Amino acid sequence: MGDMTKTKKQRDPRLDFFRGVAMLIIFLAHVPWNPWANYIPARFGFSDGAEMFVFCSGFAAAIAFGGTYQRAGFGLGTLRIGYRIWQIYIAHIAMFFFIAMLTVAGTKFFGDADYVTKLNLSIFFDNAADLMIGLFTLTYVPNFFDILPMYMVALAMVPALMVLARIHPLLAVAGSVAVYVANWVFDGGLPAEPWSDREWFFNPFGWQLIFFTGFALSIGWIKAPTPTRALTIAAIVFVVAAIPLAHWPIWREFSLLAAWHADLKPWAAKTDYGILRWVHFMALAYLAVTFLKGREHLLRARIVQPIITVGQQALPVFLLSMFMAQATGMLLDQTGRDAQTITIVNLTGFAIIIGFAQFLTWMKSTPWKRMQPATPKPTVTERRDDPAPVFVAYPAE
């Protein structure tokens, strides 16, 4: 994990690969009643694709913004963080309205399902005048639209931790841990809707722990443990032991496992980010890095490049994936969910996501700047006051 830090010219493929995998998992997980979602990592452990996305986002944020703080100073570094938060805020608002429009269109076009109600947006359309303010102030954060607000709050914490890091890097790490502990002690959270006490589904004061774990490893505040046989065995044992406690078809069949599952549930809570989720993800990350150490060339194989490209375009791909997940669910409602249809639809979704990421990469390469203007063809005009015609070049029209 810690040795993933590279210069921009030698960008480590592991970051983008796992972020790309997270994007594909997020797409599958958000397609309503998608049988393939029964086989994503979340069904076999305490952590899921959200951890992968947030951890990699923290790691990437340190690469993108940490250098700015070092080169340009605290003021410009903080301004750059603020600009990124603004971009994500606009993306969040735009995603809400695009998907809200999709639910209205699906309800009107198909007529056999109320997709507005299914996504729990009826209350927004019934109270748009009041909830519009809540939407823009992030005091109204419906489910399905909650991960980007959490990401914004985590980014907003970066300047404070950078100040602590100037005193000592471990002080910055302690700051993140302190926020996490205080969140659990004082039951912190941010309101998700004005008519109830429901909080943001992704409590940013809990989830910032995994974000800043990635950030700290990337920027060098902490170092990943050296791979050892004992630690590897411990990580494997923990990951394997979590399977029967997290996979409901297993634990529901055994009363003892069901009791353990109930006892551990608060420690694996998703909203406040139970510590078991952090331990489980870090065990998986440790095993992945240990396995790939010395085998990084596997991620440079041509067959893996499409996933890496997806990881390099994480934010726009995420926005597309969330929109496509709802559209795909509507399509499956019409076609049915037999095995063949599910396979075709999911693979088509993967292909669209990968194609979109490759298109964005091509656009960011500014191909128009490499286009050479056509050589003007000379035209002939005759100057009547000269005894012989003179060739004068004019731009061809």
N, C-alpha and C positions, 0 to 999 in steps of 0.2 A: 504493500500500500504506500509506504513512505517513499519507496524508490520509484514511484510513478512520475515524479516531477521531472520535467524536461524543458528545454528551451522550445520556443515556438517552432524552430526549424527541425527539431527532433521530437515532435509531439508523440508521446507514448500512445500506442494504439489501444491499450487496455482501457483507458478512460472512455474513449469514444465507443469502443465495442460494448462495454457493459451499459453505457448510457443508451446505446441503440437497442440492446436487448430489453432494457427497461421500457423503452417506447413501445415495442411490440407487445410486451406483456400488458402494459397499460391499455392498449387498444383492445386486446382480448378481454381484459377484465371489465371493461365498460360497455361491451356489447350486451344488451339485455338478453338474459336466458341463453347465453352462449355455452354450449357443452364443453368447448375447449378450455373455458375458464376453470373447469374442475381440475386441470392439470398444471396450473401455474404454481410457482413456488409458494404462494400464500396458503395453498391447501395442504402443504406438507411441512410447515414450520411457522414460527411466530412472526417472522418478517416477510415482506413481499416486495413487489416491484417498486412501491413507493419509496422504500428505503434506498433501493438502488438509484433511483432518480434523484433523491434529495442528497444522498452522499456524493454522488458524482457531480451534482450541481455545486455543492460546497467545494469540492476539489477543483472544479473548473473555475469557480469564482476566485479562488486564491491565485490561480494562474493569470486570470484576466485582470484582476484588480490589485492583487498584492504588489505586482511590479510597479503599478502606477503610484502607489503610496511611497515606494522606495525611490522612484525616479523623480516624481513631480511633487511630492510632499503631501501632507495630510489634506490640505484644502482641495486640491485638484482630485486627489483620490476619492474624497468624499463626494465631490461633485459628480464624478463618474459613477459612483454607486447610486447617487440620486437619479441620474439619467437612466440607469438600468432599471431602477424601481419604476420610474415613469413609463418606460417601455412595457414592462410587465403589467402595470396597471392598465394601460390602454389595451393590451392583449386580453386581459381578464374581462374588461367591459365589452370589448368586441366579441369575444367568444360567447358571452352570455346572450347578447342580442342575436347572434347568428344561430345559436342553438334554440333560443326561444322562437325565432322565426321558423326554424325547421319543425318544431313541435306543432306550431299552428298550421304550417303547410301540410304536414303529414296527417293531421286530424281532418283537415278540409279535403285533401286529395283522396285518402283511403276511406274515410268515413266510418270505418268499423272499429276504431279505437280512439280514445281521447288521450293523445300523447302529451298534451299540456298537463293534464291531471297526473299522468303516469310519472312525469318528472317533477311533480309537485310545484308547478308554476302557476296553477290557477289563481292562487292567492296574489301573485304578482299582477296578473292581468286584471283582477278584480279591484286591486288597490294600487294601481300604477302610480298615481299622483303622490302617494306617501312613500311607497317602497322605492321609487326612482331615486329619492334622496338617500335612502338606506343603501341602495346598490352602489351609488357613487362614493359614499362615505365608508363603505365596507362594514356597515352595521347590519346589512342584509346580505348574507352569504349563503345561498341555497346549497344543499348537498349537490354534488357533481361539479360545483364551481369553487371548490375550497382549497385546492392545493396551491394555486398561484398566490392568493392572499398570504398564505403561510410563508411562501418563498419570499414575498416582499418584506415581511417582518424580519425574517432571518437576515436578509441583506441589510436592512436598516440597522441591525445590531453590529455590523462589521466595523463601522468607525469607532464605536466604543471599545470593542475588543482590540482594535489596532492601537488605541491609546494605551490599554493595559499591556499590550505586547511590547511597547517601548520601554516599559519598566522592567518587565521580564516576560518571555514567551509563555511560561507556565502560568503566569497570572492571568493571561488571556484565556487559557484553557480552564482555569479555575472559575473565571467569570461565567463561561458557558455552563459549567457544571452547577454553579450556584443558582443560575436562573432556572435550570432544570429542577433542582431540589426545591427551590422556593415555589415553583409551580405546583409541585405535589403537596408540599406542606400547607400552602395557603389556597389550594384548589383554584389556581389561576385559569384564565381563559378569556376569550373575547366573544361578545354577544353576536349570534348569527342571525337573529330575527327579533324585532321589537315586541312581539306579542307572547314570547315564551322565554324560558331561561336556557334554551338550547345554545351551545357554544359552537364556534367553528369546529368542523369535524376534524381538521388538522390543527390542533392547538399549537401555535407557533412557539410558545415558551417550552413546550416539550420537544417538538420536532427539531428545534434549532440544535439539539444535542448531536443528532446524526449529521446535520448540515456542517456544524463546526468541527466535527470529527474529521470529515473529509477536508475541510478548509485547513485545519491544523496540520494534518499529515502532508498536505500539498505544500504549504508555505514553510514547513519545517519547525513548527512550534513543538511538535512531538515526532517521534520516530516509531515506525512499525517494529514490532518484535522480530528478532532474528529467527528465521525458521528453525525449529528444533523438532526432533522426533516426538518428544513428550507433548509439546504444545499442539502438534499436528494430530496426535491421537486424541487429545482432549477435545479439540475442535470437532473431530469426526464423531466422537461419542456424543457430544452435546447435540449436534445436528441430527444424528440418527435417533437419539432419545426423544427429540422434539416431535418426530413424525407421528407416533401414536397419540400424542397429547394434542396435536393440532389438526390431524386429519379426522374429520367428524365421522366418516364411515367406520373408523376403527374404534375411537373412544366411546362412541355411543353403544357399542356392543358389549362393553365391559364396564361394570359398575365402578370398579376401582379406578379405572382410567377416567371415567366420567367425573368422579369425585375430584381427582387430581386436576382435571381440566377446569372444573369450576373454581377450585382453590387458586389456580394460576391465572385465571382470566383477568383479574385486575392488573397483574404484572405484565400482561401481554396486551393491554388495552391500546387501541389504535389512536383514539382521540388525544389522550394525554401522553401518549408514547411511553408505554410500559417498558421497564428496563430490560425485560426478557427479549423484546424486539431488537434492542440495541445489541445485546450479547449474541443473539442468533445471527444477526446480519454480520457482525464483526467476525464471528466464527466462519461464516461462509466466505467473506472477503479474504480472510487469512488463508483459507484453503485454496481459493481461486488464485491468489497471488503466489502462493507456494507452488502450486501446480504449474503455473505459467513461467515461473522464474527459470530463465535459460531457454524458454520455449516461445519467447515473444514473436519469433518468426512465423508461428502458426497464425497469428492475427494479421500478418501481412499477406497471407494467401489471397488470391484473387476472389475466391468464393466468399470470403469474410468481408470484403470491402464494402458491399452494399449496407451491411449492418453498421459498420464504422461510419459510413456517410450519414446514416440516420442519426447516429449519436452526435455528429458534428453540427447537425441542424435541429437540436433538441427542442427549442421553444416553438418554432413554426410547425414542426412535426407534431408536437404535443397538441397544439391547437387544432390541426387537421384531424388527428386521431380522435379527439373528443367529439368533434363534429361527425366524423365518419362512424364512430361507434353508435351514435343514435340513429343515423341514417341506415346503418347495417341492420340494427334491430328492427326498424320499420320494414326493411326489405324481407327479413326472415319471417316476420309476421305474415307476409303475403305469400311467400313461397313455401313455408313450412320449414321444419328444422330436422329433416332427415340427415343421415350421416353424409351423403354426397353433397347436398346443398350447403351444409355447414362447412365442409372442407373447401368447396369452391369459393364461398363467400369470404371465409377467413383468409385464404391464400390470395384472393383478389385484393382484400384489404391490405395485406402485407405488400403486395406488388405496387399498389397505389402509394403507400407510405414511402417505400424505397424509391419509386420513380419521382415522387415529389421532392425528396431529399436530394436526389441527384440533380434534378432541375435547379433547385436552389443553389447547389454547389456550382453548377455551371454558370448561373446568373451572377454569382458573387465573383466569379473569375473575370467579369467584365469582358465578355468575348467581343463586344463591339469595338473595344479599344485596339484589338488586334486586327481588325478589318482594315485593309489598305484601300484608300480611295482609288477609283478607276482612273487610269491615265487619260487625260483629256485628248480627244482626237483633234488634230489641227484642221481648221477650215481655211478655205482659200477665198480671198477677196482681191479684187483688182482695183488698184489706185489709178484712176483715169488720167492723172496728170503725169504719170510716168510712162516711159516708152515700153516697159515690160512689166508684167504682173509681179506683185510682191506677195510673198506668203506671210500671212499674219495669223498667229495662233489665238483662237478664242475658245473659251470653255464650251464644250458641247452642251447643247440644251436638251 
